[in-house]
Amino acid sequence: MEFFCYHRDRPGSMALRGELREDHWSYMDRYATELIARGPTLVGDTATGSVHIVDVPDPAAARAFAFDEPNYQAGVYRDVLLRRWRNSLGRTMWEFPGGRTGGNRYLVLGFGTGQPADLTVPTDRDSLIAWGPLLSDDGTNWLGTAALLRAPDPDTARTVLTADRYADIEVHDWQFGGRPS
């Protein structure tokens, strides 16, 4: 089962995040084969959160993944968005044809209201790094859409979702994550 996990940083936690960097990476190394995508959201050079899309056996395993994470345990994160997710592209971020660098990258989160929207992958797949619906734990209820993509700017990134079908849409600067080479 695939899950979307977005840990949002607590204000003022950047120094603690830095102290725990190796613990975080070591923890994520344990999930290397289960990760579909990962990376920080940013304002400038300051991390504001961490995105992890992971394929684990069930909701209990997803909760363990999210809440056993060292930064969460130490108080770096203020909250966690954890939702079942469906990998509509059928690939990982490492298979993104645009590569790890070049262009602006964004996390776009649409929080659903009413009937499901944007269940079909947009035609411009070349700009999409990850795309899929946010679902209830049992996978039956649509709760929104999460996308990682390359776009010229945040306003263009936002247009990937049908605006009037969501209660709210968030756009965050995002970059490919993982240990530096």
N, CA and C atoms as an extended XYZ file, in Angstrom:
543
Properties=species:S:1:pos:R:3:atomname:S:1:resname:S:1:resid:I:1 pbc="F F F"
N         0.841       -1.175        0.000 N   MET     1
C         0.000        0.000        0.000 CA  MET     1
C         0.886        1.238        0.000 C   MET     1
N         0.519        2.186       -0.811 N   GLU     2
C         1.303        3.407       -0.923 CA  GLU     2
C         0.706        4.493       -0.030 C   GLU     2
N         1.605        5.241        0.619 N   PHE     3
C         1.191        6.306        1.528 CA  PHE     3
C         2.002        7.559        1.261 C   PHE     3
N         1.319        8.688        1.357 N   PHE     4
C         1.934       10.003        1.253 CA  PHE     4
C         2.103       10.537        2.674 C   PHE     4
N         3.313       10.959        3.009 N   CYS     5
C         3.612       11.462        4.347 CA  CYS     5
C         4.303       12.814        4.202 C   CYS     5
N         3.721       13.835        4.838 N   TYR     6
C         4.322       15.165        4.822 CA  TYR     6
C         4.480       15.629        6.262 C   TYR     6
N         5.730       15.605        6.723 N   HIS     7
C         6.080       16.131        8.043 CA  HIS     7
C         6.334       17.627        7.879 C   HIS     7
N         5.594       18.457        8.609 N   ARG     8
C         5.790       19.910        8.555 CA  ARG     8
C         6.647       20.332        9.746 C   ARG     8
N         7.693       21.109        9.463 N   ASP     9
C         8.623       21.522       10.522 CA  ASP     9
C         7.986       22.483       11.516 C   ASP     9
N         8.426       22.356       12.739 N   ARG    10
C         8.075       23.297       13.802 CA  ARG    10
C         8.942       24.542       13.576 C   ARG    10
N         8.387       25.745       13.712 N   PRO    11
C         9.215       26.950       13.564 CA  PRO    11
C        10.414       26.900       14.515 C   PRO    11
N        11.567       27.312       14.015 N   GLY    12
C        12.769       27.363       14.838 CA  GLY    12
C        13.458       26.024       15.039 C   GLY    12
N        13.100       25.007       14.264 N   SER    13
C        13.675       23.671       14.479 CA  SER    13
C        14.829       23.337       13.528 C   SER    13
N        15.290       24.311       12.752 N   MET    14
C        16.319       24.033       11.746 CA  MET    14
C        17.615       23.506       12.374 C   MET    14
N        18.048       24.060       13.491 N   ALA    15
C        19.297       23.595       14.124 CA  ALA    15
C        19.155       22.146       14.579 C   ALA    15
N        18.027       21.816       15.180 N   LEU    16
C        17.796       20.434       15.611 CA  LEU    16
C        17.734       19.500       14.415 C   LEU    16
N        17.107       19.943       13.346 N   ARG    17
C        17.053       19.151       12.113 CA  ARG    17
C        18.464       18.849       11.643 C   ARG    17
N        19.335       19.857       11.663 N   GLY    18
C        20.721       19.669       11.248 CA  GLY    18
C        21.459       18.661       12.118 C   GLY    18
N        21.225       18.723       13.420 N   GLU    19
C        21.866       17.775       14.343 CA  GLU    19
C        21.441       16.337       14.076 C   GLU    19
N        20.230       16.166       13.586 N   LEU    20
C        19.662       14.820       13.384 CA  LEU    20
C        19.776       14.322       11.942 C   LEU    20
N        20.471       15.067       11.101 N   ARG    21
C        20.523       14.734        9.672 CA  ARG    21
C        20.957       13.277        9.437 C   ARG    21
N        22.026       12.847       10.059 N   GLU    22
C        22.508       11.472        9.846 CA  GLU    22
C        21.505       10.451       10.393 C   GLU    22
N        20.911       10.724       11.545 N   ASP    23
C        19.890        9.812       12.085 CA  ASP    23
C        18.717        9.686       11.119 C   ASP    23
N        18.293       10.818       10.552 N   HIS    24
C        17.189       10.815        9.573 CA  HIS    24
C        17.552        9.987        8.345 C   HIS    24
N        18.731       10.249        7.775 N   TRP    25
C        19.141        9.514        6.579 CA  TRP    25
C        19.288        8.024        6.872 C   TRP    25
N        19.853        7.680        8.010 N   SER    26
C        19.994        6.264        8.373 CA  SER    26
C        18.629        5.596        8.489 C   SER    26
N        17.683        6.300        9.073 N   TYR    27
C        16.320        5.773        9.183 CA  TYR    27
C        15.732        5.556        7.788 C   TYR    27
N        15.880        6.534        6.910 N   MET    28
C        15.335        6.422        5.555 CA  MET    28
C        16.053        5.342        4.747 C   MET    28
N        17.333        5.123        5.026 N   ASP    29
C        18.064        4.045        4.344 CA  ASP    29
C        17.377        2.697        4.565 C   ASP    29
N        16.763        2.517        5.726 N   ARG    30
C        16.062        1.260        6.018 CA  ARG    30
C        14.860        1.060        5.098 C   ARG    30
N        14.371        2.151        4.480 N   TYR    31
C        13.198        2.098        3.603 CA  TYR    31
C        13.562        2.348        2.133 C   TYR    31
N        14.824        2.207        1.808 N   ALA    32
C        15.293        2.566        0.462 CA  ALA    32
C        14.485        1.901       -0.645 C   ALA    32
N        14.141        0.643       -0.505 N   THR    33
C        13.408       -0.046       -1.573 CA  THR    33
C        11.913        0.262       -1.553 C   THR    33
N        11.413        0.828       -0.450 N   GLU    34
C         9.990        1.148       -0.344 CA  GLU    34
C         9.661        2.584       -0.739 C   GLU    34
N        10.668        3.444       -0.852 N   LEU    35
C        10.423        4.855       -1.140 CA  LEU    35
C        10.116        5.085       -2.617 C   LEU    35
N         9.066        5.844       -2.857 N   ILE    36
C         8.673        6.251       -4.200 CA  ILE    36
C         9.207        7.654       -4.474 C   ILE    36
N         9.205        8.486       -3.441 N   ALA    37
C         9.733        9.849       -3.551 CA  ALA    37
C        10.055       10.351       -2.151 C   ALA    37
N        10.979       11.316       -2.108 N   ARG    38
C        11.356       11.928       -0.845 CA  ARG    38
C        12.034       13.251       -1.112 C   ARG    38
N        11.969       14.120       -0.110 N   GLY    39
C        12.682       15.381       -0.223 CA  GLY    39
C        12.050       16.469        0.607 C   GLY    39
N        12.830       17.516        0.884 N   PRO    40
C        12.347       18.603        1.724 CA  PRO    40
C        11.538       19.645        0.954 C   PRO    40
N        10.606       20.264        1.678 N   THR    41
C        10.007       21.502        1.189 CA  THR    41
C        10.841       22.629        1.779 C   THR    41
N        10.867       23.757        1.082 N   LEU    42
C        11.796       24.831        1.433 CA  LEU    42
C        11.156       26.203        1.290 C   LEU    42
N        11.681       27.140        2.060 N   VAL    43
C        11.527       28.566        1.799 CA  VAL    43
C        12.944       29.085        1.721 C   VAL    43
N        13.373       29.443        0.516 N   GLY    44
C        14.786       29.772        0.304 CA  GLY    44
C        15.612       28.526        0.551 C   GLY    44
N        16.600       28.636        1.438 N   ASP    45
C        17.436       27.478        1.787 CA  ASP    45
C        16.995       26.808        3.087 C   ASP    45
N        15.894       27.269        3.661 N   THR    46
C        15.434       26.748        4.946 CA  THR    46
C        14.368       25.679        4.735 C   THR    46
N        14.608       24.509        5.289 N   ALA    47
C        13.625       23.429        5.199 CA  ALA    47
C        12.388       23.791        6.007 C   ALA    47
N        11.220       23.468        5.444 N   THR    48
C         9.946       23.700        6.126 CA  THR    48
C         9.186       22.395        6.351 C   THR    48
N         9.709       21.308        5.808 N   GLY    49
C         9.044       20.017        5.955 CA  GLY    49
C         9.755       18.955        5.153 C   GLY    49
N         9.241       17.730        5.266 N   SER    50
C         9.807       16.587        4.544 CA  SER    50
C         8.687       15.761        3.949 C   SER    50
N         8.802       15.483        2.652 N   VAL    51
C         7.840       14.641        1.944 CA  VAL    51
C         8.453       13.256        1.784 C   VAL    51
N         7.658       12.241        2.096 N   HIS    52
C         8.050       10.854        1.845 CA  HIS    52
C         6.846       10.118        1.299 C   HIS    52
N         7.003        9.500        0.158 N   ILE    53
C         5.961        8.635       -0.391 CA  ILE    53
C         6.535        7.231       -0.328 C   ILE    53
N         5.828        6.359        0.365 N   VAL    54
C         6.386        5.053        0.723 CA  VAL    54
C         5.356        3.951        0.464 C   VAL    54
N         5.853        2.805        0.079 N   ASP    55
C         5.012        1.619       -0.149 CA  ASP    55
C         5.287        0.633        0.978 C   ASP    55
N         4.333        0.531        1.902 N   VAL    56
C         4.455       -0.355        3.071 CA  VAL    56
C         3.215       -1.251        3.142 C   VAL    56
N         3.246       -2.304        3.972 N   PRO    57
C         2.167       -3.306        3.940 CA  PRO    57
C         0.768       -2.820        4.321 C   PRO    57
N         0.658       -1.835        5.244 N   ASP    58
C        -0.670       -1.484        5.735 CA  ASP    58
C        -0.618       -0.144        6.476 C   ASP    58
N        -1.790        0.379        6.885 N   PRO    59
C        -1.804        1.661        7.596 CA  PRO    59
C        -0.978        1.662        8.885 C   PRO    59
N        -0.935        0.559        9.603 N   ALA    60
C        -0.138        0.507       10.833 CA  ALA    60
C         1.350        0.695       10.511 C   ALA    60
N         1.818        0.071        9.459 N   ALA    61
C         3.219        0.228        9.048 CA  ALA    61
C         3.491        1.662        8.595 C   ALA    61
N         2.518        2.293        7.950 N   ALA    62
C         2.677        3.687        7.528 CA  ALA    62
C         2.773        4.607        8.742 C   ALA    62
N         1.942        4.365        9.739 N   ARG    63
C         2.007        5.179       10.958 CA  ARG    63
C         3.347        4.971       11.675 C   ARG    63
N         3.815        3.740       11.722 N   ALA    64
C         5.121        3.476       12.338 CA  ALA    64
C         6.220        4.219       11.574 C   ALA    64
N         6.180        4.160       10.240 N   PHE    65
C         7.154        4.876        9.415 CA  PHE    65
C         7.139        6.364        9.765 C   PHE    65
N         5.967        6.967        9.819 N   ALA    66
C         5.846        8.411       10.031 CA  ALA    66
C         6.233        8.836       11.438 C   ALA    66
N         5.825        8.069       12.446 N   PHE    67
C         5.968        8.532       13.821 CA  PHE    67
C         7.192        7.985       14.549 C   PHE    67
N         7.868        6.992       13.968 N   ASP    68
C         9.130        6.519       14.531 CA  ASP    68
C        10.322        7.278       13.958 C   ASP    68
N        10.095        8.096       12.964 N   GLU    69
C        11.138        8.864       12.289 CA  GLU    69
C        11.860        9.742       13.322 C   GLU    69
N        13.199        9.753       13.341 N   PRO    70
C        13.962       10.469       14.368 CA  PRO    70
C        13.622       11.955       14.515 C   PRO    70
N        13.403       12.660       13.410 N   ASN    71
C        13.051       14.083       13.528 CA  ASN    71
C        11.700       14.255       14.219 C   ASN    71
N        10.759       13.367       13.919 N   TYR    72
C         9.465       13.435       14.589 CA  TYR    72
C         9.634       13.168       16.087 C   TYR    72
N        10.376       12.121       16.409 N   GLN    73
C        10.580       11.753       17.810 CA  GLN    73
C        11.259       12.871       18.605 C   GLN    73
N        12.133       13.633       17.962 N   ALA    74
C        12.884       14.694       18.653 CA  ALA    74
C        12.151       16.031       18.680 C   ALA    74
N        11.026       16.150       17.971 N   GLY    75
C        10.258       17.389       18.000 CA  GLY    75
C        10.551       18.372       16.886 C   GLY    75
N        11.239       17.938       15.821 N   VAL    76
C        11.483       18.827       14.690 CA  VAL    76
C        10.161       19.197       14.012 C   VAL    76
N         9.247       18.246       13.919 N   TYR    77
C         8.014       18.454       13.160 CA  TYR    77
C         6.880       18.939       14.050 C   TYR    77
N         6.093       19.834       13.516 N   ARG    78
C         4.916       20.335       14.250 CA  ARG    78
C         3.710       19.458       13.993 C   ARG    78
N         3.603       18.872       12.793 N   ASP    79
C         2.484       17.988       12.499 CA  ASP    79
C         2.828       17.089       11.317 C   ASP    79
N         1.965       16.103       11.099 N   VAL    80
C         2.191       15.112       10.048 CA  VAL    80
C         0.892       14.903        9.281 C   VAL    80
N         0.967       15.009        7.974 N   LEU    81
C        -0.134       14.627        7.101 CA  LEU    81
C         0.210       13.247        6.566 C   LEU    81
N        -0.608       12.255        6.890 N   LEU    82
C        -0.376       10.884        6.436 CA  LEU    82
C        -1.651       10.384        5.784 C   LEU    82
N        -1.578       10.062        4.494 N   ARG    83
C        -2.734        9.603        3.739 CA  ARG    83
C        -2.343        8.449        2.827 C   ARG    83
N        -3.256        7.545        2.657 N   ARG    84
C        -3.088        6.532        1.624 CA  ARG    84
C        -2.991        7.278        0.304 C   ARG    84
N        -2.264        6.719       -0.622 N   TRP    85
C        -1.979        7.394       -1.885 CA  TRP    85
C        -1.918        6.350       -2.980 C   TRP    85
N        -2.170        6.727       -4.208 N   ARG    86
C        -2.049        5.803       -5.331 CA  ARG    86
C        -1.073        6.389       -6.346 C   ARG    86
N        -0.051        5.635       -6.674 N   ASN    87
C         0.994        6.059       -7.602 CA  ASN    87
C         0.463        5.978       -9.031 C   ASN    87
N        -0.183        7.041       -9.472 N   SER    88
C        -0.818        7.052      -10.791 CA  SER    88
C         0.176        7.051      -11.938 C   SER    88
N         1.424        7.430      -11.674 N   LEU    89
C         2.454        7.405      -12.728 CA  LEU    89
C         3.144        6.047      -12.815 C   LEU    89
N         3.071        5.260      -11.742 N   GLY    90
C         3.687        3.944      -11.738 CA  GLY    90
C         5.210        3.970      -11.773 C   GLY    90
N         5.796        5.063      -11.267 N   ARG    91
C         7.261        5.150      -11.234 CA  ARG    91
C         7.700        5.858       -9.971 C   ARG    91
N         8.999        5.801       -9.708 N   THR    92
C         9.568        6.523       -8.575 CA  THR    92
C        10.144        7.846       -9.073 C   THR    92
N        10.526        8.699       -8.127 N   MET    93
C        11.119        9.980       -8.521 CA  MET    93
C        12.449        9.765       -9.249 C   MET    93
N        13.128        8.661       -8.950 N   TRP    94
C        14.412        8.386       -9.590 CA  TRP    94
C        14.237        8.003      -11.050 C   TRP    94
N        13.025        7.689      -11.446 N   GLU    95
C        12.719        7.364      -12.841 CA  GLU    95
C        12.147        8.566      -13.596 C   GLU    95
N        12.041        9.707      -12.935 N   PHE    96
C        11.544       10.931      -13.569 CA  PHE    96
C        12.463       11.293      -14.729 C   PHE    96
N        11.918       11.439      -15.950 N   PRO    97
C        12.777       11.690      -17.111 CA  PRO    97
C        13.546       13.008      -17.039 C   PRO    97
N        13.093       13.952      -16.199 N   GLY    98
C        13.776       15.235      -16.084 CA  GLY    98
C        14.985       15.225      -15.173 C   GLY    98
N        15.236       14.105      -14.486 N   GLY    99
C        16.413       14.004      -13.627 CA  GLY    99
C        16.258       14.730      -12.302 C   GLY    99
N        17.326       14.704      -11.524 N   ARG   100
C        17.322       15.260      -10.165 CA  ARG   100
C        17.458       16.774      -10.112 C   ARG   100
N        18.005       17.379      -11.153 N   THR   101
C        18.278       18.816      -11.118 CA  THR   101
C        17.672       19.493      -12.332 C   THR   101
N        17.663       20.817      -12.285 N   GLY   102
C        17.168       21.602      -13.410 CA  GLY   102
C        15.713       21.987      -13.241 C   GLY   102
N        15.460       23.275      -13.287 N   GLY   103
C        14.097       23.770      -13.165 CA  GLY   103
C        13.640       23.840      -11.720 C   GLY   103
N        12.519       24.469      -11.525 N   ASN   104
C        11.925       24.601      -10.196 CA  ASN   104
C        11.033       23.393       -9.931 C   ASN   104
N        11.087       22.896       -8.704 N   ARG   105
C        10.307       21.716       -8.314 CA  ARG   105
C         9.339       22.122       -7.207 C   ARG   105
N         8.137       21.538       -7.247 N   TYR   106
C         7.106       21.909       -6.282 CA  TYR   106
C         6.343       20.693       -5.777 C   TYR   106
N         5.862       20.813       -4.542 N   LEU   107
C         4.846       19.938       -3.983 CA  LEU   107
C         3.538       20.704       -4.096 C   LEU   107
N         2.538       20.088       -4.710 N   VAL   108
C         1.203       20.682       -4.802 CA  VAL   108
C         0.240       19.739       -4.090 C   VAL   108
N        -0.432       20.266       -3.068 N   LEU   109
C        -1.407       19.500       -2.287 CA  LEU   109
C        -2.778       20.122       -2.462 C   LEU   109
N        -3.719       19.329       -2.948 N   GLY   110
C        -5.104       19.769       -3.047 CA  GLY   110
C        -5.936       19.011       -2.033 C   GLY   110
N        -6.611       19.740       -1.149 N   PHE   111
C        -7.446       19.122       -0.125 CA  PHE   111
C        -8.879       19.100       -0.625 C   PHE   111
N        -9.371       17.891       -0.840 N   GLY   112
C       -10.627       17.686       -1.535 CA  GLY   112
C       -11.867       18.093       -0.782 C   GLY   112
N       -12.875       18.375       -1.573 N   THR   113
C       -14.213       18.635       -1.078 CA  THR   113
C       -15.184       18.121       -2.144 C   THR   113
N       -16.161       17.365       -1.731 N   GLY   114
C       -17.144       16.869       -2.689 CA  GLY   114
C       -16.637       15.711       -3.524 C   GLY   114
N       -17.039       15.711       -4.773 N   GLN   115
C       -16.710       14.623       -5.682 CA  GLN   115
C       -15.223       14.610       -6.022 C   GLN   115
N       -14.679       13.422       -6.232 N   PRO   116
C       -13.257       13.326       -6.605 CA  PRO   116
C       -12.923       14.125       -7.865 C   PRO   116
N       -11.720       14.678       -7.874 N   ALA   117
C       -11.237       15.471       -9.011 CA  ALA   117
C        -9.829       15.026       -9.367 C   ALA   117
N        -9.447       15.332      -10.586 N   ASP   118
C        -8.076       15.118      -11.050 CA  ASP   118
C        -7.609       13.671      -10.857 C   ASP   118
N        -8.494       12.725      -11.123 N   LEU   119
C        -8.119       11.311      -11.016 CA  LEU   119
C        -7.333       10.843      -12.237 C   LEU   119
N        -7.466       11.566      -13.334 N   THR   120
C        -6.722       11.252      -14.546 CA  THR   120
C        -5.417       12.037      -14.552 C   THR   120
N        -4.344       11.381      -14.893 N   VAL   121
C        -3.027       12.034      -14.951 CA  VAL   121
C        -3.048       13.082      -16.065 C   VAL   121
N        -2.554       14.292      -15.797 N   PRO   122
C        -2.496       15.319      -16.845 CA  PRO   122
C        -1.702       14.844      -18.058 C   PRO   122
N        -2.015       15.426      -19.210 N   THR   123
C        -1.354       15.007      -20.452 CA  THR   123
C         0.130       15.343      -20.477 C   THR   123
N         0.545       16.417      -19.779 N   ASP   124
C         1.960       16.791      -19.740 CA  ASP   124
C         2.679       15.991      -18.652 C   ASP   124
N         2.839       14.700      -18.870 N   ARG   125
C         3.466       13.802      -17.898 CA  ARG   125
C         4.950       14.102      -17.701 C   ARG   125
N         5.592       14.733      -18.686 N   ASP   126
C         7.027       14.977      -18.599 CA  ASP   126
C         7.407       15.922      -17.460 C   ASP   126
N         6.465       16.736      -16.998 N   SER   127
C         6.763       17.644      -15.894 CA  SER   127
C         6.417       17.026      -14.535 C   SER   127
N         5.757       15.868      -14.543 N   LEU   128
C         5.310       15.240      -13.295 CA  LEU   128
C         6.361       14.292      -12.732 C   LEU   128
N         6.682       14.478      -11.475 N   ILE   129
C         7.627       13.616      -10.773 CA  ILE   129
C         6.857       12.524      -10.035 C   ILE   129
N         5.749       12.914       -9.400 N   ALA   130
C         4.850       11.975       -8.725 CA  ALA   130
C         3.443       12.573       -8.788 C   ALA   130
N         2.437       11.712       -8.889 N   TRP   131
C         1.048       12.172       -9.003 CA  TRP   131
C         0.138       11.088       -8.456 C   TRP   131
N        -0.828       11.510       -7.632 N   GLY   132
C        -1.807       10.535       -7.185 CA  GLY   132
C        -2.815       11.099       -6.221 C   GLY   132
N        -3.933       10.385       -6.066 N   PRO   133
C        -4.959       10.818       -5.130 CA  PRO   133
C        -4.572       10.525       -3.688 C   PRO   133
N        -5.003       11.407       -2.797 N   LEU   134
C        -4.922       11.185       -1.355 CA  LEU   134
C        -6.213       10.481       -0.961 C   LEU   134
N        -6.096        9.382       -0.228 N   LEU   135
C        -7.246        8.537        0.063 CA  LEU   135
C        -7.362        8.253        1.551 C   LEU   135
N        -8.542        7.798        1.975 N   SER   136
C        -8.726        7.316        3.344 CA  SER   136
C        -7.891        6.046        3.525 C   SER   136
N        -7.657        5.650        4.771 N   ASP   137
C        -6.828        4.469        5.048 CA  ASP   137
C        -7.303        3.229        4.308 C   ASP   137
N        -8.615        3.069        4.157 N   ASP   138
C        -9.119        1.882        3.464 CA  ASP   138
C        -9.146        2.049        1.949 C   ASP   138
N        -8.741        3.226        1.470 N   GLY   139
C        -8.632        3.464        0.037 CA  GLY   139
C        -9.942        3.752       -0.667 C   GLY   139
N       -11.041        3.907        0.072 N   THR   140
C       -12.341        4.076       -0.578 CA  THR   140
C       -12.767        5.531       -0.755 C   THR   140
N       -12.250        6.446        0.059 N   ASN   141
C       -12.674        7.843       -0.011 CA  ASN   141
C       -11.563        8.738       -0.518 C   ASN   141
N       -11.890        9.553       -1.516 N   TRP   142
C       -10.959       10.529       -2.066 CA  TRP   142
C       -10.908       11.728       -1.129 C   TRP   142
N        -9.697       12.119       -0.729 N   LEU   143
C        -9.511       13.238        0.179 CA  LEU   143
C        -8.741       14.393       -0.455 C   LEU   143
N        -8.230       14.160       -1.652 N   GLY   144
C        -7.479       15.207       -2.334 CA  GLY   144
C        -6.482       14.620       -3.310 C   GLY   144
N        -5.517       15.432       -3.690 N   THR   145
C        -4.503       15.037       -4.666 CA  THR   145
C        -3.154       15.584       -4.224 C   THR   145
N        -2.103       14.792       -4.424 N   ALA   146
C        -0.735       15.236       -4.150 CA  ALA   146
C         0.103       15.054       -5.408 C   ALA   146
N         0.877       16.072       -5.731 N   ALA   147
C         1.739       16.014       -6.903 CA  ALA   147
C         3.094       16.625       -6.589 C   ALA   147
N         4.123       16.034       -7.139 N   LEU   148
C         5.454       16.627       -7.188 CA  LEU   148
C         5.710       16.902       -8.655 C   LEU   148
N         6.155       18.108       -8.982 N   LEU   149
C         6.317       18.442      -10.393 CA  LEU   149
C         7.348       19.532      -10.601 C   LEU   149
N         7.761       19.632      -11.852 N   ARG   150
C         8.638       20.718      -12.289 CA  ARG   150
C         7.756       21.742      -12.999 C   ARG   150
N         7.929       23.021      -12.655 N   ALA   151
C         7.146       24.099      -13.269 CA  ALA   151
C         7.963       25.379      -13.203 C   ALA   151
N         7.641       26.356      -14.046 N   PRO   152
C         8.405       27.601      -14.042 CA  PRO   152
C         8.261       28.407      -12.751 C   PRO   152
N         7.079       28.320      -12.095 N   ASP   153
C         6.828       29.119      -10.902 CA  ASP   153
C         5.675       28.501      -10.115 C   ASP   153
N         5.456       28.954       -8.868 N   PRO   154
C         4.393       28.370       -8.038 CA  PRO   154
C         2.990       28.513       -8.638 C   PRO   154
N         2.714       29.654       -9.269 N   ASP   155
C         1.380       29.846       -9.848 CA  ASP   155
C         1.100       28.844      -10.968 C   ASP   155
N         2.103       28.573      -11.778 N   THR   156
C         1.943       27.568      -12.837 CA  THR   156
C         1.788       26.183      -12.225 C   THR   156
N         2.566       25.892      -11.191 N   ALA   157
C         2.446       24.593      -10.519 CA  ALA   157
C         1.029       24.385       -9.997 C   ALA   157
N         0.434       25.415       -9.418 N   ARG   158
C        -0.917       25.344       -8.854 CA  ARG   158
C        -1.947       24.941       -9.912 C   ARG   158
N        -1.730       25.348      -11.167 N   THR   159
C        -2.725       25.087      -12.215 CA  THR   159
C        -2.812       23.615      -12.613 C   THR   159
N        -1.930       22.776      -12.081 N   VAL   160
C        -2.004       21.347      -12.382 CA  VAL   160
C        -3.284       20.738      -11.797 C   VAL   160
N        -3.849       21.392      -10.767 N   LEU   161
C        -5.094       20.922      -10.151 CA  LEU   161
C        -6.267       21.807      -10.576 C   LEU   161
N        -7.448       21.230      -10.600 N   THR   162
C        -8.671       21.955      -10.937 CA  THR   162
C        -9.114       22.746       -9.709 C   THR   162
N        -8.791       24.020       -9.671 N   ALA   163
C        -8.895       24.846       -8.469 CA  ALA   163
C       -10.262       24.794       -7.788 C   ALA   163
N       -11.334       24.867       -8.536 N   ASP   164
C       -12.657       24.950       -7.910 CA  ASP   164
C       -13.150       23.626       -7.329 C   ASP   164
N       -12.359       22.580       -7.433 N   ARG   165
C       -12.737       21.271       -6.895 CA  ARG   165
C       -12.084       20.974       -5.546 C   ARG   165
N       -11.349       21.944       -4.995 N   TYR   166
C       -10.617       21.746       -3.750 CA  TYR   166
C       -10.988       22.824       -2.735 C   TYR   166
N       -11.015       22.438       -1.470 N   ALA   167
C       -11.227       23.401       -0.397 CA  ALA   167
C       -10.004       24.303       -0.254 C   ALA   167
N        -8.819       23.739       -0.509 N   ASP   168
C        -7.582       24.496       -0.409 CA  ASP   168
C        -6.521       23.806       -1.260 C   ASP   168
N        -5.636       24.600       -1.826 N   ILE   169
C        -4.479       24.081       -2.565 CA  ILE   169
C        -3.242       24.759       -1.992 C   ILE   169
N        -2.258       23.944       -1.611 N   GLU   170
C        -0.979       24.455       -1.127 CA  GLU   170
C         0.088       24.164       -2.170 C   GLU   170
N         1.010       25.094       -2.333 N   VAL   171
C         2.160       24.908       -3.215 CA  VAL   171
C         3.411       25.215       -2.402 C   VAL   171
N         4.353       24.277       -2.382 N   HIS   172
C         5.594       24.416       -1.626 CA  HIS   172
C         6.778       24.155       -2.549 C   HIS   172
N         7.834       24.963       -2.424 N   ASP   173
C         9.086       24.632       -3.104 CA  ASP   173
C         9.537       23.276       -2.568 C   ASP   173
N        10.049       22.435       -3.446 N   TRP   174
C        10.446       21.080       -3.068 CA  TRP   174
C        11.704       20.718       -3.850 C   TRP   174
N        12.521       19.857       -3.269 N   GLN   175
C        13.676       19.343       -4.012 CA  GLN   175
C        13.836       17.858       -3.757 C   GLN   175
N        14.478       17.187       -4.705 N   PHE   176
C        14.794       15.776       -4.547 CA  PHE   176
C        15.569       15.594       -3.263 C   PHE   176
N        15.238       14.568       -2.496 N   GLY   177
C        15.912       14.321       -1.239 CA  GLY   177
C        16.843       13.128       -1.295 C   GLY   177
N        17.407       12.832       -0.147 N   GLY   178
C        18.327       11.723       -0.010 CA  GLY   178
C        19.718       12.194        0.348 C   GLY   178
N        20.532       11.224        0.631 N   ARG   179
C        21.929       11.534        0.971 CA  ARG   179
C        22.621       12.236       -0.188 C   ARG   179
N        23.412       13.257        0.115 N   PRO   180
C        24.189       13.874       -0.960 CA  PRO   180
C        25.189       12.848       -1.529 C   PRO   180
N        25.424       12.952       -2.806 N   SER   181
C        26.359       12.024       -3.462 CA  SER   181
C        27.781       12.337       -3.107 C   SER   181
